[in-house]
Amino acid sequence: LKGSLEYLKGNAKKSLKLCSEAQNTATRNPGDEMTSIHHAMYNSNVAIVHQTSGQYFLAMHYYAHALEHIENARKECDWIREDGTNASGDGTMNQISVKQVLYNAAICAQKCGNYAASCECMLRYLEMSEVSATHPFPWLHLAESCIGMHAAKKRGDSTWVNGSNGKEELDSALSDSLTKAVTYLTRCMALCHTYQFMPTFYEQLLESARVSLAFVWLEISNYASVVHLADLVLGKDLPEEDSEKAGSQRLRATVRIYACEAMSLMGNPQGGLKYLPDDLDDVLDFMVDTNKPRRELKEAMVASVSHVKQLMCTLEKAH
């Protein structure tokens, strides 16, 4: 409890120290048959602290141990339920949510670039959870992992995205990443539209899903759909909150590149140019040049404008 309070106060080092003390206390009695549950809770808590501190690879190490101890606990005590809940001899409850560990591990694995593990954890989470029918975020996360696997294979980095796991859904995501991404994004967008008055958070998810789907359509040469999705994204008003506005501007800048390229590939560079205004500062004034990914995006947009203008000049000369 003290470790949790220190974690909430942002004191990661002290939280880790208190978690370690709790672990030592829980293992002092060799006859305690719930030791595996205690180990699982300890590893899960430590993983969360490391994850929020940006130490994703270290966090994944502890998530793996947490899931291993949960499995051991099931073998030791046959009354432990699928979600990790069990009743001890004195009637009290020991609980660790397997679903929550899987969910956190899926997010963390994606941060590490381990997209196959991220997909596996999220799919297992959805099998155990009821949110699959109501919440769009897990489906967006799955789609992003599939896109990550596709990008890794495209650049020749297949370290973590190859192999069969014996599960049909996961094997399908591994072998045909873009097709599964379309399926997951379609499910995400459909769930976002189930609300008559869409919550702000769902509007953000819908915008992210549309931009991700635009990338997928561009990769599989469905250029008309790319332009349609770009028009949907750019046709919406920007959020009023500054924190939300910055994220939306990044997505809009990205989808402009997709739409410009799609229009050019359809033989309409003039139409593609309208998505990239001459004054890029109006579009990219939120970007900080010291941030490498944003700087690269800005440079890509400038290059796209130059490419489209050059292509237009070439076509005019040909005529």
Secondary structure, DSSP 8 states (H G I E B T S, - for coil): -HHHHHHHTT-HHHHHHHHHHHHHHHTS-TT-TTHHHHHHHHHHHHHHHHHHTT-HHHHHHHHHHHHHHHHHHHHH-TT--TTS-EE-TTS-EE---HHHHHHHHHHHHHHHT-HHHHHHHHHHHHHH-SGGGT-SHHHHHHHHHHHHHHHHHHTT--TTT-S--S-HHHHHHHHSHHHHHHHHHHHHHHHHTT-SS--HHHHHHHHHHHHHHHHHHHHTT-HHHHHHHHHHHHTS---SSHHHHHHHHHHHHHHHHHHHHHHHHTT-HHHHHTTS-S-THHHHTT--TTSHHHHHHHHHHHHHHHHHHHHHHHHHHH-
